[in-house]
């Protein structure tokens, strides 16, 4: 199987599975997977998944369910995006 296609399917599975089971705080892993997906196949749905997962991870940090140390990586994931909304989300996170 084509390596890029294989990576796409693996990242798709991880991102959507992690996003589905967010009650257990898997937003962080979903954000990382959506970041990889966005690099492989840029599109609106990948950005929306990445944005939602990053905001969910941020909320988990605020609620004390995740370590604050991942915030730096979440911001880095958002900086990898070419979407204009990323700057707004980053600014909100950095202000906190």
C-alpha angles and dihedrals in degrees: 000000000000108000094226091050090049091051090049093054093046093049091045091053094047095045098047094039092050091046090051093053097046094137087081092054099258095144090108093058092043089053091052092048094047088050090056091045092051090053092050097042116010113207145132096264092053090052092048091050092047093047093048093047092048092049090047090052090049090051090050089054092051091049091050094244093116132040116262088230092079092061091083090054093046089054090048090052090053091048088059089066124093091206115116092224090066092075091054093050091046091051091053092049094047091049090057 
